[in-house]
């Protein structure tokens, strides 16, 4: 189908119609399909942009998935997010979550089936509401953290990275190491990789260098954009629900016959045993020259 709009390409805009400033696209929202998402499914980095999927490969080997990527962490949601699938998440499913929250306080306004008025009182958010395959207590409603990141070489192209619950302590440790040096995450280039000592997708974080002055100017401009707020979930994109890639929870636990999920009654008052803080998978900041 030919373009029916630009039928007067050579015509000059009359003086009285000329804009006094930058001409904006009043219908830009019709062209916007959402933001990009960086998937870590199956321990490979894949950029999801609507229906398009782009596997990130090694620079010198386009047939081999990259083991790590270098990005700038532009911003994060100050609160953890929550995602719940009734009956558990089925591997490969593209179904929307039954309920979700971007602030860990209450279900999002467009959640399909809100499970409670507040996350704190939701039975699925209680420790013991799910039993893992190895018999340990867990949460039926998974926590994660939404990060707005951008490739170090393309800082005006932000995307979403959802850090899974298995990587939250490592991310917290990384953030603490940066804070102790007086550095914010968007002031360094971060190498994100996978922890191959575990079977599930767990991430590692390492600061590899400071951003340059030119990079920093681009970073500040991108951080100020509305897209970053949509990515972190601080602001909901108009007319759009939570279109992220389904959040992959650990496989559902099954009974001895392998058929029915093992259900656990919500344990509202049981004291949660603190999990040991894992040792850092990688040394962070060791190779950077900070001013003491």
C-alpha positions in Angstrom: 0.0 0.0 0.0 1.5 3.3 -1.0 1.8 6.2 1.4 -1.4 8.3 1.1 -0.1 11.1 3.3 2.9 12.7 1.7 1.2 13.7 -1.6 2.7 17.2 -1.6 6.3 16.5 -0.9 7.6 19.4 -3.0 5.1 21.9 -1.7 6.4 24.6 0.6 4.6 25.3 3.9 2.9 28.7 3.8 4.5 31.3 6.0 1.4 31.6 8.2 1.4 27.8 8.9 5.0 27.6 9.9 5.5 26.5 13.5 7.4 28.8 15.9 9.1 25.9 17.5 9.8 22.2 17.1 7.0 20.3 15.3 5.7 17.4 17.4 4.0 14.2 16.2 0.5 14.5 17.8 -0.2 10.8 17.1 3.1 9.4 18.4 1.3 7.2 20.8 -0.2 5.2 17.9 3.3 4.3 16.8 4.6 3.3 20.3 4.4 -0.4 20.9 5.9 -0.2 24.4 9.4 -0.5 25.7 12.1 -3.1 25.1 12.6 -5.9 27.6 15.9 -7.7 28.2 15.1 -11.4 28.8 17.4 -13.7 30.8 15.4 -16.8 30.1 17.5 -20.0 29.7 20.6 -18.0 30.7 20.8 -16.1 27.5 20.3 -12.4 26.9 17.5 -11.6 24.4 16.1 -8.2 23.6 12.3 -8.4 23.1 10.8 -5.5 21.2 7.1 -6.3 20.5 7.1 -9.4 18.3 10.8 -9.1 17.5 13.4 -11.0 19.5 17.2 -10.3 19.2 19.6 -12.7 20.7 22.7 -10.9 22.1 25.8 -12.8 20.9 29.5 -12.4 21.3 31.0 -9.6 19.2 33.5 -12.0 17.6 31.1 -14.9 17.3 27.6 -14.2 16.1 26.5 -17.8 16.6 27.4 -17.9 20.3 25.2 -16.2 23.0 27.1 -13.5 25.0 27.9 -14.6 28.6 27.7 -11.0 29.8 26.7 -7.5 28.6 27.9 -4.0 29.5 25.2 -1.6 30.4 24.4 1.5 32.4 21.8 1.1 35.1 19.8 4.3 34.5 17.2 4.0 37.2 15.3 1.5 39.3 11.9 1.3 41.0 12.6 2.1 44.6 10.1 -0.7 45.6 10.2 -4.3 44.8 7.6 -5.6 42.3 5.4 -8.7 42.7 4.0 -11.1 40.1 1.5 -13.9 40.8 0.3 -16.7 38.4 -2.7 -18.7 39.6 -1.5 -22.3 39.6 2.1 -21.2 39.0 3.8 -20.1 35.8 4.0 -22.6 33.0 7.3 -22.6 31.1 6.9 -21.1 27.7 3.5 -19.5 28.5 2.8 -16.0 27.3 -0.2 -15.5 29.6 -0.4 -12.3 31.6 0.0 -12.7 35.4 -3.1 -13.2 37.4 -2.1 -10.3 39.7 0.9 -8.0 39.9 2.2 -5.0 41.7 4.8 -2.4 40.8 5.2 -1.0 44.3 4.9 -4.1 46.6 2.1 -2.2 48.4 -1.1 -3.0 46.4 -2.1 -4.7 43.1 -1.7 -2.5 40.0 -4.9 -0.8 38.8 -5.1 -3.0 35.7 -4.2 -6.3 37.4 -6.4 -9.0 35.9 -7.5 -10.5 39.2 -6.4 -8.6 42.3 -5.8 -11.1 45.1 -6.0 -8.7 48.0 -6.3 -5.0 48.7 -2.8 -4.9 50.1 0.2 -7.0 49.3 1.1 -7.4 53.0 -2.2 -9.1 53.7 -2.3 -11.3 50.5 -2.1 -15.0 51.3 0.1 -15.6 48.2 2.7 -13.1 49.6 3.1 -15.1 52.9 6.1 -17.2 53.5 5.1 -20.8 53.0 2.4 -20.1 50.5 4.5 -22.1 48.0 6.6 -25.2 48.4 9.6 -25.6 46.1 10.6 -28.8 44.4 13.2 -29.5 47.1 10.6 -29.1 49.8 11.5 -25.6 51.0 9.0 -22.9 51.9 8.8 -20.0 49.5 6.3 -17.4 48.2 3.6 -18.0 45.6 3.8 -14.4 44.6 7.4 -13.7 43.4 9.3 -10.6 44.1 11.6 -8.9 41.6 13.1 -5.5 41.0 12.6 -3.4 37.8 15.7 -1.8 36.4 15.9 0.6 33.5 19.1 -0.1 31.7 20.8 0.9 28.4 23.7 -0.6 26.4 26.9 1.2 27.1 27.1 2.1 23.5 23.5 3.1 23.0 22.5 5.1 26.0 19.4 6.6 24.4 17.8 3.2 24.1 16.5 2.2 27.5 15.0 -1.2 28.2 13.6 -3.2 31.2 15.5 -5.8 33.1 13.6 -7.6 35.8 16.0 -8.9 38.4 14.6 -12.2 39.7 14.3 -13.0 43.5 17.4 -15.2 43.4 19.5 -12.2 42.4 18.1 -9.5 44.7 20.7 -10.1 47.5 23.5 -9.9 44.9 22.1 -6.7 43.4 21.7 -5.3 47.0 25.3 -6.1 47.7 26.4 -4.4 44.5 24.5 -1.3 45.2 25.9 -1.2 48.7 29.5 -1.5 47.4 28.8 1.4 45.0 27.3 3.5 47.8 30.2 3.0 50.1 32.5 4.5 47.4 30.1 7.4 46.9 29.1 6.3 43.5 25.6 5.9 42.0 24.8 3.1 39.6 24.3 5.4 36.6 27.8 6.7 37.0 29.6 3.5 36.1 29.4 0.9 33.3 28.1 -2.4 34.8 28.9 -5.8 33.4 25.9 -8.1 34.0 26.5 -11.8 33.6 25.1 -15.2 34.8 26.1 -17.3 37.8 26.7 -20.7 36.2 27.1 -22.4 39.5 23.3 -22.6 39.9 20.7 -24.1 37.6 18.3 -21.1 37.6 19.0 -17.8 35.9 20.9 -15.8 38.6 22.7 -12.6 37.7 26.0 -11.2 38.6 27.0 -7.5 38.6 30.5 -5.9 38.3 31.5 -2.3 37.8 34.1 -2.1 35.0 34.7 1.6 34.5 33.4 5.1 35.0 31.3 6.6 32.4 32.8 9.4 30.4 31.7 13.0 30.5 30.0 12.7 27.1 28.2 9.5 28.2 27.1 11.1 31.4 25.3 13.9 29.5 23.4 11.3 27.4 22.6 9.3 30.6 21.1 12.3 32.3 19.0 13.1 29.3 17.7 9.6 29.0 17.0 9.4 32.8 14.9 12.5 32.5 12.7 10.9 29.8 9.2 9.5 30.5 10.1 6.1 29.1 12.3 5.4 32.0 9.4 5.9 34.4 7.3 3.5 32.3 10.1 0.9 32.4 10.5 1.0 36.1 6.8 1.0 36.7 6.8 4.3 38.6 4.4 5.5 35.9 1.9 3.4 33.9 1.9 3.8 30.2 -1.4 5.2 29.0 -3.7 2.6 27.6 -1.2 -0.2 28.2 -1.2 -3.0 30.7 1.9 -4.7 32.1 3.3 -6.0 28.8 6.5 -7.4 30.1 7.8 -10.8 29.3 6.1 -13.3 31.8 8.2 -13.4 34.9 9.6 -16.9 35.2 9.1 -18.4 38.6 10.9 -21.6 39.7 9.0 -24.7 38.5 5.9 -25.7 40.4 6.4 -28.3 43.1 4.6 -31.6 42.4 3.3 -34.4 44.6 4.7 -37.9 44.5 2.5 -38.9 41.6 3.9 -36.0 39.6 0.4 -34.6 38.9 -0.8 -32.1 41.4 1.0 -29.1 42.8 1.9 -29.3 46.4 0.0 -26.6 48.1 0.9 -25.0 51.4 -1.4 -23.1 53.6 -0.5 -19.4 54.0 1.6 -18.9 57.1 0.9 -15.4 58.2 2.6 -15.3 61.5 5.4 -17.8 61.2 8.7 -16.2 61.6 10.7 -16.4 58.5 14.2 -17.9 58.8 16.7 -15.5 57.4 18.5 -17.0 54.4 22.3 -16.6 54.5 23.6 -13.7 52.4 25.4 -15.3 49.5 29.0 -14.4 49.0 29.6 -12.0 46.0 29.8 -14.0 42.8 32.3 -11.4 41.5 34.5 -8.8 43.0 33.1 -5.4 42.4 34.9 -2.1 42.2 38.3 -3.7 42.7 39.6 -2.7 39.3 38.2 0.9 39.4 40.3 3.8 40.6 38.2 5.6 43.2 39.4 8.6 45.1 39.6 7.6 48.7 
